[in-house]
Amino acid sequence: MKFKILGNYFLNAFHLPSITGPHAVENIIKRYCPADNSLLLWEAPVDYRDVDRVVESASMGFKIWKKTSQVERNNLLKKYQEEVNKRKDEIALAIAYETGKPLWEAKTEAASVVAKINVTIEDSLPRILNKDFENIMPKTNGHIYYKPIGPSLIIGPFNFPCHLANGQILSALIAGNSIVFKPSEKTCYSAQLLIECFHAAGFPAGVINLIQGDGEVARRLLKEKSLKGVFFTGSKEVGKKILDITHHDLSKLVSLELGGKNTTILHGDANLDHALQELLKACFLTTGQRCTSTSIVAIQKNIHEQFIARFHDMAKKIIIDHPVEYVREPFMGPLIDQSAVDSYLLFMGMAKREGIEEVMRGKHLEKSKKGQYVSPSIHLAEHWNNDSMFLHSEIFGPNVTFIPYDDIEDAIKIANATEYGLASSVFTKDKNIYKLCVEEIDAGLVNFNRSTVGASAKLPFGGVKNSGNYRPAALTTIDACVYQMASLEVLSDEADDIKTIIGLDL
């Protein structure tokens, strides 16, 4: 095995479940590299009994952490930053092997983990600093206190196993909450490296907790009454299951970052050279496995034939290879696993059955090392078809469908046609068109002459409709880590004349 799983982390120590003897666990997750199926990355034993131990640890840690000064919290996060910075190359390598993400892209993710600490302290924390209001009422001052909600569960995704979970963990911690991190069962080792950095930074016992496992582990955690915050990044289907489990527990705050079927509008006056570069990244970075990937391009009819031909030519030049052990540095690695390949190919067949033109066929690729490699795919639909399952579905693979339009209003209708509302972008020289898109498109992000991928950590990140539940991440994750307590402070305790109270028989 390439990597060693240390087990679940609670009470400031790793605990590896036994795989032999009377207390041996039966469920062992084995992870093979998606870029080389012959390479066993690690084995992770799953112990459901550790759910109780992890939750108890987090409850104990919260009692300590909520009383820890803000200065000390910030200092420990800075120490964590130092530890991550020391190991960022190791973290990047783990991400590349586990996800299939090219090493250059994995290094970008590792660097973002380091940078996020500064953003959290400098940009997010000011959102929850206590507020004072003098003379809010006669002889009375007012106050708003932001208080931590309690032990918080972070359920991480596979596509950004460190970056996305790290942002939620940091916001929860800086606000005074202890955390339980349940990563994707596909990226256990990347998650473990983050926890090792927290351990080295010296956080109090119980503040940081990790549990490895499958969906059953997550289900049991979601039922725990003492876990007050739930942060999930993943598919719409899993997000709805989380709501089904938690909706009767009014003490839980649930924050969902879900999928997208994102539209880029390419207007006829746009700089097509610039749009071509941006769209290649938007559609095919991370092998299309980003929730913000562009899936649909609404393209004005007067440019669609010329642009699609150029886009197709560039897509054929994309290098697809092993993320680390490559001959030429790749733009794309493999999909995450065989299930993702099967789903991707299923959608290719669906498009054909629905009569959508295939410009570039998505297919499984044979490489020197057997893995989950696929080619990008490009489709052309004559118009939006509301009955099309292909056009409505989040494919989560390297696919884009072009749909020609006449007027900008038609393009906006296409952008609003799906059940999702995460990201959109518009390429045009006319800023009035951009302003119209901002006003009319139902999405959490609308970009101008910039692709749908690559959001800023200093802005909110989240969607509407089936892309989230109105608790955006990035800068504003911290808003879901606290509750607001109001307080009125009377400046003098001298009694007024009791006769001022109406209705007393004095």
WOURQUI-V135471 format. One record per residue. N is the residue number from 0. SS is DSSP state (@ for helix, = for strand, . for the rest). OMEGA is omega in whole degrees, 0 to 359 (NA if undefined). D_LAST is the distance of its C-alpha to the last C-alpha in Angstrom with 1 decimal. Layout:
N,SS,OMEGA,D_LAST
N,SS,OMEGA,D_LAST
//
This chain:
0,.,183,86.3
1,.,184,85.3
2,.,180,81.8
3,.,175,80.1
4,.,184,76.7
5,.,179,74.8
6,.,180,72.4
7,=,185,68.6
8,=,174,66.5
9,=,184,63.5
10,.,176,62.4
11,.,177,64.4
12,=,173,67.8
13,=,179,70.0
14,=,182,70.7
15,.,178,73.8
16,.,183,73.7
17,.,176,76.8
18,.,176,79.5
19,.,176,81.5
20,.,186,80.9
21,.,181,78.5
22,.,183,75.5
23,.,175,77.4
24,.,182,75.7
25,.,185,77.6
26,=,177,76.3
27,=,178,78.0
28,=,176,77.6
29,=,181,80.8
30,=,175,80.7
31,=,182,83.9
32,=,180,84.3
33,.,179,84.1
34,.,180,86.8
35,=,187,89.1
36,=,177,88.7
37,=,184,91.0
38,=,174,88.6
39,=,183,86.1
40,=,182,83.2
41,=,172,81.2
42,=,182,80.1
43,=,175,76.5
44,=,183,75.6
45,=,180,72.4
46,.,182,70.3
47,.,178,67.4
48,.,180,66.2
49,@,177,65.4
50,@,180,62.5
51,@,183,60.3
52,@,180,61.5
53,@,181,60.9
54,@,177,57.4
55,@,178,56.6
56,@,181,58.0
57,@,179,56.0
58,@,177,52.7
59,@,180,53.6
60,@,180,54.6
61,@,181,51.4
62,@,179,49.3
63,@,190,51.5
64,@,182,52.0
65,.,179,48.4
66,.,178,47.7
67,.,183,50.9
68,.,179,50.4
69,@,179,51.4
70,@,181,54.1
71,@,176,55.7
72,@,181,55.5
73,@,180,57.3
74,@,179,59.8
75,@,176,60.7
76,@,177,61.1
77,@,177,63.5
78,@,175,65.5
79,@,178,65.7
80,@,178,67.0
81,@,180,69.7
82,@,178,70.8
83,@,180,71.0
84,@,178,73.0
85,@,189,75.4
86,.,186,76.0
87,@,178,75.6
88,@,177,79.3
89,@,178,79.1
90,@,180,76.0
91,@,180,77.9
92,@,178,80.9
93,@,178,78.8
94,@,182,77.1
95,@,181,80.6
96,@,184,82.1
97,@,185,79.2
98,@,188,78.4
99,.,180,81.8
100,.,179,80.2
101,.,186,82.8
102,@,180,82.5
103,@,180,81.9
104,@,177,78.8
105,@,176,77.7
106,@,176,77.9
107,@,178,75.6
108,@,179,73.1
109,@,178,73.3
110,@,180,72.8
111,@,177,69.7
112,@,178,68.2
113,@,185,68.7
114,@,186,67.3
115,@,180,64.2
116,@,179,62.7
117,@,180,62.5
118,@,181,61.1
119,@,181,58.4
120,@,189,57.3
121,@,186,57.7
122,@,181,56.8
123,@,184,54.7
124,@,180,52.5
125,@,180,50.9
126,@,185,49.4
127,@,175,47.1
128,.,182,46.2
129,.,184,42.4
130,=,180,40.7
131,=,181,38.0
132,=,181,36.0
133,=,175,34.4
134,=,179,31.1
135,=,173,31.1
136,=,180,27.4
137,.,180,25.4
138,.,186,25.8
139,=,170,27.4
140,=,178,31.0
141,=,181,32.5
142,=,168,35.3
143,=,177,37.8
144,=,178,39.6
145,=,187,42.8
146,=,180,43.3
147,=,185,46.5
148,.,179,46.5
149,.,179,48.7
150,.,188,52.3
151,=,181,54.2
152,=,176,57.3
153,=,178,59.9
154,=,189,62.6
155,.,178,65.4
156,.,179,68.1
157,.,190,71.9
158,.,171,72.7
159,.,191,70.8
160,.,180,70.3
161,.,187,69.2
162,@,186,67.8
163,@,178,65.3
164,@,181,64.0
165,@,180,63.9
166,@,179,61.5
167,@,178,59.0
168,@,182,59.4
169,@,179,58.9
170,@,179,55.7
171,@,183,54.3
172,@,185,55.2
173,@,178,54.0
174,.,176,50.6
175,.,179,50.4
176,.,166,51.7
177,.,184,54.5
178,=,167,57.2
179,=,182,59.6
180,=,174,62.6
181,=,182,64.6
182,.,172,67.5
183,.,178,69.9
184,.,177,72.5
185,.,186,75.1
186,.,184,74.0
187,@,186,73.1
188,@,176,75.1
189,@,179,73.7
190,@,180,70.2
191,@,180,71.3
192,@,176,72.5
193,@,182,69.0
194,@,176,67.5
195,@,178,70.3
196,@,176,69.2
197,@,180,65.5
198,@,181,66.8
199,@,180,68.9
200,@,174,65.9
201,.,177,64.1
202,.,178,60.9
203,.,182,58.8
204,.,176,59.8
205,.,181,58.4
206,.,181,57.4
207,=,180,60.6
208,=,180,61.9
209,=,172,64.8
210,.,179,66.1
211,.,177,69.3
212,.,185,70.0
213,.,181,70.2
214,@,179,67.8
215,@,175,66.9
216,@,179,65.5
217,@,180,63.3
218,@,180,62.1
219,@,178,61.1
220,@,182,59.3
221,@,179,57.3
222,.,182,56.0
223,.,183,54.7
224,.,186,50.9
225,.,174,50.6
226,.,190,52.4
227,.,178,49.8
228,=,176,51.9
229,=,179,55.0
230,=,184,57.4
231,=,172,60.5
232,=,182,63.4
233,.,188,66.0
234,.,176,66.9
235,@,184,64.8
236,@,179,65.9
237,@,177,64.7
238,@,179,61.5
239,@,177,60.7
240,@,178,61.5
241,@,178,59.0
242,@,178,56.3
243,@,183,57.4
244,@,191,57.0
245,@,194,53.6
246,.,177,51.7
247,.,181,49.7
248,.,185,48.6
249,.,179,45.6
250,.,182,45.4
251,.,171,48.8
252,=,185,49.4
253,=,180,52.8
254,=,185,54.8
255,=,170,58.1
256,=,190,61.0
257,.,191,63.5
258,.,180,66.7
259,.,168,68.0
260,.,198,70.6
261,=,184,70.7
262,=,168,72.3
263,=,176,74.0
264,=,180,74.7
265,=,184,78.0
266,.,188,78.4
267,.,182,81.9
268,.,186,81.3
269,.,171,80.3
270,.,188,82.4
271,@,176,84.1
272,@,178,85.5
273,@,181,82.0
274,@,180,80.7
275,@,179,83.6
276,@,182,82.7
277,@,183,79.0
278,@,175,79.6
279,@,178,82.1
280,@,185,79.3
281,@,185,76.6
282,@,194,78.6
283,@,174,80.6
284,@,180,78.9
285,@,181,78.1
286,@,178,80.4
287,@,185,77.8
288,.,172,75.3
289,.,179,72.4
290,.,179,69.4
291,.,180,69.8
292,.,176,73.5
293,=,180,74.7
294,=,183,75.8
295,=,172,76.3
296,=,171,77.7
297,=,189,77.2
298,=,182,80.2
299,=,190,81.2
300,@,186,84.4
301,@,180,86.4
302,@,194,86.4
303,@,182,86.1
304,@,180,89.7
305,@,186,90.5
306,@,181,87.4
307,@,178,87.6
308,@,178,91.3
309,@,180,90.4
310,@,178,87.5
311,@,179,89.8
312,@,180,92.4
313,@,179,89.9
314,@,178,88.5
315,.,181,92.0
316,.,181,92.2
317,.,178,89.2
318,.,180,90.3
319,=,185,89.1
320,.,176,89.8
321,.,185,88.7
322,.,184,85.6
323,.,185,87.2
324,.,187,90.9
325,.,172,91.9
326,.,173,95.2
327,.,184,93.4
328,.,187,89.7
329,.,168,87.9
330,.,182,85.3
331,=,169,84.4
332,.,180,84.6
333,.,166,84.3
334,.,191,81.5
335,.,180,79.3
336,.,184,81.1
337,@,178,83.4
338,@,178,80.5
339,@,177,79.7
340,@,181,83.4
341,@,180,83.5
342,@,180,80.5
343,@,181,81.8
344,@,176,85.2
345,@,178,83.5
346,@,177,81.8
347,@,177,85.2
348,@,179,86.6
349,@,179,83.6
350,@,180,84.1
351,@,180,87.7
352,@,180,86.9
353,.,176,84.5
354,.,178,87.1
355,.,187,85.6
356,=,179,88.4
357,=,178,89.1
358,=,177,90.0
359,=,187,90.0
360,.,172,90.1
361,.,183,87.8
362,.,175,89.8
363,=,183,90.1
364,.,174,92.1
365,.,178,94.7
366,.,180,94.6
367,.,173,96.5
368,.,182,93.7
369,.,181,92.4
370,.,185,88.7
371,.,181,86.2
372,.,175,87.6
373,=,175,87.3
374,.,174,88.3
375,.,178,85.9
376,=,180,85.8
377,=,177,85.5
378,=,178,85.0
379,=,175,85.1
380,=,182,83.2
381,.,180,84.2
382,.,176,80.6
383,.,179,77.3
384,.,185,77.4
385,.,180,74.1
386,.,184,75.9
387,.,175,77.5
388,@,181,76.4
389,@,183,78.2
390,@,182,76.4
391,@,192,73.0
392,.,169,73.4
393,.,187,72.7
394,.,180,76.2
395,.,177,75.5
396,.,186,79.0
397,.,184,81.1
398,=,172,81.0
399,=,178,80.3
400,=,176,80.8
401,=,177,81.5
402,=,180,80.4
403,=,177,81.7
404,=,178,79.5
405,.,185,80.0
406,.,183,76.8
407,@,178,73.9
408,@,177,71.6
409,@,179,73.9
410,@,180,73.6
411,@,176,69.8
412,@,177,70.0
413,@,181,72.2
414,@,182,69.8
415,.,190,66.9
416,.,185,69.0
417,.,179,68.5
418,.,182,65.7
419,=,178,65.3
420,=,183,63.6
421,.,187,64.3
422,=,176,66.7
423,=,175,68.7
424,=,179,70.7
425,=,177,72.5
426,=,182,75.7
427,.,172,76.3
428,.,185,76.9
429,.,182,74.4
430,@,177,70.9
431,@,176,69.5
432,@,177,70.7
433,@,180,68.9
434,@,177,65.6
435,@,179,66.1
436,@,178,66.6
437,@,182,63.4
438,@,194,61.5
439,@,183,63.2
440,.,179,64.3
441,.,181,61.9
442,.,178,62.4
443,.,179,60.8
444,=,173,63.6
445,=,185,65.7
446,=,182,68.3
447,=,181,70.5
448,.,176,74.2
449,.,185,73.4
450,.,181,73.8
451,.,181,71.1
452,.,176,71.8
453,.,180,70.7
454,.,178,67.0
455,.,177,65.3
456,.,182,63.1
457,.,176,61.0
458,.,173,59.9
459,=,177,58.2
460,=,179,60.6
461,.,185,59.9
462,.,178,60.4
463,=,184,58.9
464,=,182,59.9
465,.,178,61.8
466,.,180,62.3
467,=,181,58.9
468,.,171,55.2
469,.,173,53.7
470,.,187,53.5
471,.,182,56.4
472,=,184,58.1
473,=,184,59.8
474,@,190,57.4
475,@,175,54.4
476,@,184,55.0
477,@,180,52.4
478,@,181,49.7
479,@,181,50.1
480,@,184,50.1
481,=,165,46.4
482,=,185,43.0
483,=,175,40.2
484,=,177,37.0
485,=,180,34.2
486,=,173,31.8
487,=,183,28.9
488,=,177,28.7
489,=,187,25.7
490,.,178,27.4
491,.,180,24.7
492,.,176,22.3
493,.,183,20.1
494,.,172,16.4
495,.,175,14.9
496,.,184,11.9
497,@,179,9.1
498,@,179,7.6
499,@,179,11.0
500,.,183,10.2
501,.,172,10.3
502,.,175,9.0
503,.,178,5.7
504,.,185,3.8
505,.,NA,0.0
//
